[in-house]
Amino acid sequence: SCTMLRATVKLCCGIAHDHLRRLPGLKITAVAAIQKDVRGLVVRGSRLLPSKIPHYIQRLMGKETATCPEPAGDISTSRFSSMDLSYITQGEMALQRALSILQQHTSWQAEMMLDTGAAVSSAALPGLGKVFRAEVVLAVPVAQLHRELFERIEQMPQWNPTLSQVKVLQRVGADTLVTHEVTAPSPGNLVGQRDFISVRHCGRRETAIYLVGTATHIEPLPLQEGCIRAESQLSCIVLQPLAGDPSHTRFTWLLSMDLKASATGWIPTSVINRVLPQSQADFIKHLCRHLSAATCP
């Protein structure tokens, strides 16, 4: 009966509430999935499932689910597919992992200092191996950096010569993208060309914006000729307004990648440990040049 369904949903929500309240993105994803399944029953004509049931589920789970509103128009049109929901979940899980790293009291070892003022350090972390962290203060507001690094991500190769292509394969709402990036060939490249398929997700916590990325799969997308398919295990760029001066941004970037073995064999750890922090350094340098000469201290 309708009453029994409501009681069951309420019980399930209660059991999951303590866990899901710590992961708001997953909470939204879970509600969207329940709404979608129940909505399907409504569309198929069950007289025991009035159309107000999805709204009831939303009220049970809390006001933050307002970011997953009922779709306008025909009730049979869902806002997100199951694949869309999986991309949102992957992005939110990557964000939670990055937040956990950032909140830990980790001992970071200095790797290099750049003339842009950026400092790159590293730490060995469980499940990820070596993670590199780049930090710098940029004379650009958070909103401008968010626009360049997320909203205009396909334009990156225009100012970053280490990339030959960035293509958005799919957009899921306003804050989740599936992208395909291809590095540019260059003489002396120690690891060769790589391409990546990633979920990129934008999260917000108080005044900070978190741009996270992690490897995903999408079909069909054949291997890029001349490239090896590598994986971004975790990337997280944190954009935080500088205290007392919102025209400046504290830029922090965590990076962990699996570059995969080349066709000629295994890549030495010493090479990887040199290539990844250098890639961060190059990216920051090109970003500074792109924004303006006054961007960097």
Backbone hydrogen bonds, N-H to C=O, Kabsch-Sander energy under -0.5 kcal/mol:
donor,donor_aa,acceptor,acceptor_aa,energy
5,L,1,S,-2.2
6,R,2,C,-2.3
7,A,3,T,-2.2
8,T,4,M,-2.5
9,V,5,L,-2.8
10,K,6,R,-2.5
11,L,7,A,-2.1
12,C,8,T,-2.6
13,C,9,V,-2.7
14,G,10,K,-2.2
15,I,11,L,-2.3
16,A,12,C,-2.2
17,H,13,C,-1.5
18,D,14,G,-0.6
20,L,16,A,-3.0
21,R,17,H,-2.6
22,R,19,H,-1.0
23,L,20,L,-1.3
26,L,23,L,-0.6
27,K,23,L,-2.0
28,I,24,P,-2.2
29,T,25,G,-2.1
30,A,26,L,-2.9
31,V,27,K,-2.4
32,A,28,I,-2.6
33,A,29,T,-2.2
34,I,30,A,-2.4
35,Q,31,V,-3.1
36,K,32,A,-2.3
37,D,33,A,-2.2
38,V,34,I,-2.7
39,R,35,Q,-2.8
40,G,36,K,-1.8
41,L,37,D,-1.3
42,V,38,V,-1.9
43,V,39,R,-2.5
44,R,40,G,-1.9
45,G,42,V,-1.5
46,S,41,L,-1.7
49,L,46,S,-1.2
53,I,50,P,-2.0
56,Y,52,K,-1.9
57,I,53,I,-2.3
58,Q,54,P,-1.9
59,R,55,H,-2.3
60,L,56,Y,-2.1
61,M,57,I,-1.7
62,G,58,Q,-1.0
65,T,62,G,-1.4
66,A,63,K,-1.9
67,T,64,E,-1.2
68,C,65,T,-2.4
77,T,74,D,-1.8
78,S,76,S,-0.8
85,L,81,S,-2.4
86,S,82,S,-1.6
87,Y,83,M,-1.9
88,I,84,D,-2.2
89,T,85,L,-2.4
90,Q,86,S,-2.5
91,G,87,Y,-2.4
92,E,88,I,-2.6
93,M,89,T,-2.7
94,A,90,Q,-2.1
95,L,91,G,-2.0
96,Q,92,E,-2.4
97,R,93,M,-2.1
98,A,94,A,-2.3
99,L,95,L,-2.7
100,S,96,Q,-2.0
101,I,97,R,-1.9
102,L,98,A,-2.6
103,Q,99,L,-1.8
104,Q,100,S,-0.8
104,Q,101,I,-0.7
106,T,104,Q,-1.5
108,W,106,T,-0.9
109,Q,122,S,-3.2
111,E,120,V,-3.3
112,M,120,V,-1.8
114,L,118,A,-3.1
117,G,114,L,-1.8
119,A,135,E,-2.4
120,V,112,M,-3.0
121,S,133,R,-2.8
122,S,109,Q,-2.1
123,A,131,V,-1.9
125,L,123,A,-0.6
125,L,129,G,-3.2
128,L,125,L,-1.6
129,G,125,L,-2.4
131,V,123,A,-3.0
132,F,255,L,-2.7
133,R,121,S,-3.2
134,A,253,W,-2.4
135,E,119,A,-2.2
136,V,251,F,-2.1
138,L,136,V,-0.5
138,L,249,T,-2.8
139,A,295,T,-3.1
140,V,138,L,-1.8
142,V,246,P,-0.5
145,L,141,P,-1.6
146,H,142,V,-2.7
147,R,143,A,-2.0
148,E,144,Q,-2.1
149,L,145,L,-2.8
150,F,146,H,-1.6
151,E,146,H,-1.4
152,R,147,R,-2.5
153,I,150,F,-1.2
155,Q,152,R,-1.8
156,M,153,I,-1.5
158,Q,155,Q,-1.7
159,W,155,Q,-0.5
159,W,156,M,-1.8
160,N,156,M,-2.3
163,L,160,N,-1.9
164,S,182,V,-2.8
165,Q,182,V,-1.6
167,K,180,H,-2.5
169,L,167,K,-0.8
169,L,178,V,-2.7
170,Q,178,V,-1.5
172,V,176,T,-3.0
173,G,171,R,-0.6
176,T,172,V,-0.9
177,L,200,R,-3.1
178,V,170,Q,-2.5
179,T,198,S,-2.8
180,H,167,K,-2.4
181,E,196,F,-2.3
182,V,165,Q,-2.8
183,T,194,R,-2.8
184,A,162,T,-2.5
189,N,186,S,-1.6
195,D,228,I,-1.7
196,F,181,E,-2.4
198,S,179,T,-2.3
198,S,196,F,-0.5
199,V,214,T,-2.9
200,R,177,L,-3.1
200,R,198,S,-0.5
201,H,212,V,-2.5
202,C,175,D,-2.7
203,G,201,H,-0.6
203,G,210,Y,-2.9
205,R,208,A,-1.9
208,A,205,R,-2.2
209,I,239,L,-2.2
210,Y,203,G,-3.4
211,L,209,I,-0.5
211,L,237,I,-2.9
212,V,201,H,-2.7
212,V,210,Y,-0.7
213,G,235,S,-2.5
214,T,199,V,-1.8
215,A,232,S,-2.3
216,T,197,I,-2.0
227,C,224,Q,-2.3
228,I,193,Q,-1.4
230,A,195,D,-2.3
230,A,228,I,-0.8
231,E,258,D,-2.7
233,Q,231,E,-0.9
233,Q,256,S,-1.2
234,L,256,S,-2.2
235,S,213,G,-2.0
236,C,254,L,-2.3
237,I,211,L,-2.5
238,V,236,C,-0.6
238,V,252,T,-3.6
239,L,209,I,-3.0
239,L,237,I,-0.5
240,Q,238,V,-0.6
240,Q,250,R,-2.0
242,L,245,D,-0.6
242,L,248,H,-2.4
245,D,242,L,-2.5
248,H,245,D,-2.1
249,T,138,L,-2.8
250,R,240,Q,-3.7
251,F,136,V,-3.2
251,F,249,T,-0.8
252,T,238,V,-2.0
252,T,250,R,-0.6
253,W,134,A,-2.7
254,L,236,C,-2.7
255,L,132,F,-2.3
256,S,234,L,-2.6
258,D,231,E,-3.1
259,L,257,M,-0.6
262,S,265,G,-1.7
265,G,262,S,-1.5
271,V,268,P,-0.7
272,I,268,P,-1.9
273,N,269,T,-2.8
274,R,270,S,-0.5
274,R,271,V,-0.8
275,V,271,V,-2.8
276,L,272,I,-2.3
278,Q,274,R,-1.2
279,S,275,V,-2.2
280,Q,276,L,-1.8
281,A,277,P,-2.3
282,D,278,Q,-2.8
283,F,279,S,-2.2
284,I,280,Q,-2.4
285,K,281,A,-2.1
286,H,282,D,-2.6
287,L,283,F,-2.6
288,C,284,I,-2.5
289,R,285,K,-2.0
290,H,286,H,-2.3
291,L,287,L,-2.4
292,S,288,C,-2.5
295,T,292,S,-1.4
